[in-house]
Amino acid sequence: MPLYRDDVVVLRTHKLGEADRIVTMLSRQNGKIRAVAKGVRRTASKFGARLEPFMVADVQFFEGRTLDTITQAETIASYGAEISADYASYTAASAMVETADKLTEADATQQQYLLLVGALRSLSRGEHGSSLTLDSYLLRALSMAGWAPSFSDCAVSGAPGPHSAFVVQLGGVVSDELAPPGTPRLDQATLGLLSALLSGDWVTADSTAERVRSQASGIVAAYTQWHLERGLKSLQHVDRSNSTIHTLREAQLARLSTPAPLTSDPRTKA
């Protein structure tokens, strides 16, 4: 019988008929999967709640000719409720799963799966400001897909930095000699934050000023949409307000523990 199992994070769902749904998932081992979940819209469904966006589950599939069918689902990590309870976290998570959906159309890796799961986990726990978590996820996901930006050395010639001219189309900062007329200039604080978000340096990222975060978010949004070659519908709704920003110190005091990295695996830590 053509059955298989995999760990998945739910990206989106669509209604099918009166009681079914088509669920789009990013899996650990089998890339992106689109499968039918029969009867999940009925109140008596045994696993409908386990197949909502932002949920991480262990799912069993029956292989079909066009679409596979979900036959069983067990929750690994339930992030949906906490994320949906906060507007800033919800809009950030929506942008993340939309990005993951687009980035993995042709090729998906286990690293992309782990990065997304870790980012959703961080959002659900409020470990960092939602905007910072989103920007870090976007930069790292694009890097895994082959579009790593340069925030120090020239993206074209490799000339040692620091450089301040940032050109989205050329892949990051460029030397003054290669910068087209009218190229925007970034201060070192913004470039430092972008580098910290790309490398996962949360001590630096959490200590930056709101002005710096705002400028960095604009650069990340432009860079992401340029390389995806299309706009992200959910990105325009992301809440960038001051109320969503928390320092690492505040997060540590609230939980009395060090936050897990974005690439953490929900199976290894409750």
Disulfide bonds with the S-S distance in Angstrom:
none
